[in-house]
Amino acid sequence: MKRHYIYLTILVFLLSYGRSSAQSSFKIAKLKYGGGGDWYANKTALPNLIKFCNAQMKMNIYPEEDVVEVGSSDIFQYPFVHMTGHGNVVFTDSEAKNLRNYLLSGGFLHIDDNYGLDKFIRREMKKVFPELTFIELPYNHPVYHQKYNFPNGLPKVHLHDEKPPQGFGLIYQGRLVCFYSYESDLGNGWEDQSVYNDPEEKRQEALRMGANLLDYALTVF
C-alpha cells in the first residue's frame, strides 16, 4: 500500500508537470527528527525554493512546506523531503525502518548539512541502509545537469571550514535515493536575502541547485 501511495503521488505530479492550475498538485516537507538537533532551521528556505521552482519550472507545488516526522506514515505523501540542522540526530529502529520503506518506495531525501550535522547523519543513515555507504557523486551525475548545469558540482554558499562543497549519495539498486550536500549550505542560500545578506548571485546558484534536486527526485524513480 505504501509503495503504491508514493508512486501515485509522483504520477499525479507527472500528469500536472508543466501545466498551470489554480490548485497545487503536491507538497514537499521538512523532516522532524529526535536527538536535540535543530531540525526546524532555515525557516524561509523551503518556501523560497518552492516559489522559485513554481516560477521558473512551473512545478505547481503548494507554497508552504509541511513538517513530517521520521516515523510517521504521512511521509509517504511527499515525493521530496528535506532535512537540515546543526546538531545531533537520532532515529529509533522503527523510524529508520519507516524512512527506509519510504525511500525504497520512490521517495527522495535531501540532507543539507547546516554545519555540524555530518557525524550524526552518517551514523543514523547507517541504521536506514546498513548495506550502503555515502559516495561522492561525480560531476557528470544527472543531478548536476537537470534544468541547470553545474559542471563543477555544488555551489559554495557559506565558508564554514573552507572545505570544498561535496555532494554525496546513497544509491540503492542504481537509484539515487538520498542526496547529502556537505560544506555547501544550500538551505542558507535559499533563505530570505535579509537573513544572511548573501550576494544575490549566490542565492540564485543555491536555488537553481535546489531546483535540480527537486526535478531529479520527481522525474527519476
Sequence and secondary structure as in RCSB ss.txt:
>XXXX:A:sequence
MKRHYIYLTILVFLLSYGRSSAQSSFKIAKLKYGGGGDWYANKTALPNLIKFCNAQMKMNIYPEEDVVEVGSSDI
FQYPFVHMTGHGNVVFTDSEAKNLRNYLLSGGFLHIDDNYGLDKFIRREMKKVFPELTFIELPYNHPVYHQKYNF
PNGLPKVHLHDEKPPQGFGLIYQGRLVCFYSYESDLGNGWEDQSVYNDPEEKRQEALRMGANLLDYALTVF
>XXXX:A:secstr
 HHHHHHHHHHHHHHHTT   SS  B  EEEE BSS  TT  TTHHHHHHHHHHHHH   B SS EEEETT GGG
GG SEEEEEESS  B  HHHHHHHHHHHHTT EEEEEE SS HHHHHHHHHHH TT   EE  TTSGGGBSSSB 
TT S     TTT   EEEEEEETTEEEEEEEESS HHHHHS HHHH   HHHHHHHHHHHHHHHHHHHH  
